[in-house]
Amino acid sequence: MNGYLNILLYVQIALSGICLYRIIRGPTIPDRMVGIDIFGILVVGICAIISIQTERSFILDIGIAWIILSFLGTLTLAKYLTGKKLNE
C-alpha cells in the first residue's frame, strides 16, 4: 500500500508543477485563476496522502485551511475581474 501512495504523491507533485507553469505563463487572468484553483485542490490531495502515510491527522487541517483560503481568494479575484467592489 505504501508504494502506491508514493506513486500517487509523485503524480500529485508533477501535476502541481504543471499548474504552477499555467499560473506563471497563463495568457489571461482567468487562466491563472483556474490554475490557482487546481493547484489548491492538488495541495489538499498531497496533504491527504501525507496524512495517510504518516498517520497524523493534523495535516488534513492544513489542507482544509488551504482550500478555504483558496476559495476566498477565488471569490475575491472574481469580484475584482467583474469590476465590483468587495463590499457589494
Residue pairs with C-beta under 8 A, 6 or more apart in sequence:
2 53
5 49
5 52
5 53
8 49
9 46
9 49
9 50
9 53
12 42
12 45
12 46
12 49
13 46
15 42
16 39
16 42
16 43
16 46
19 35
19 36
19 38
19 39
19 42
20 35
20 39
22 31
22 32
22 34
22 35
22 38
23 32
23 35
23 36
23 39
26 32
26 35
29 77
29 81
30 81
33 74
33 77
33 78
33 81
36 70
36 73
36 74
37 70
37 74
40 66
40 67
40 70
40 71
41 67
43 63
43 66
44 63
44 64
44 66
44 67
46 63
47 59
47 60
47 62
47 63
47 66
48 59
48 60
48 63
50 59
51 57
51 59
51 60
51 63
76 86
79 85
79 86
79 88
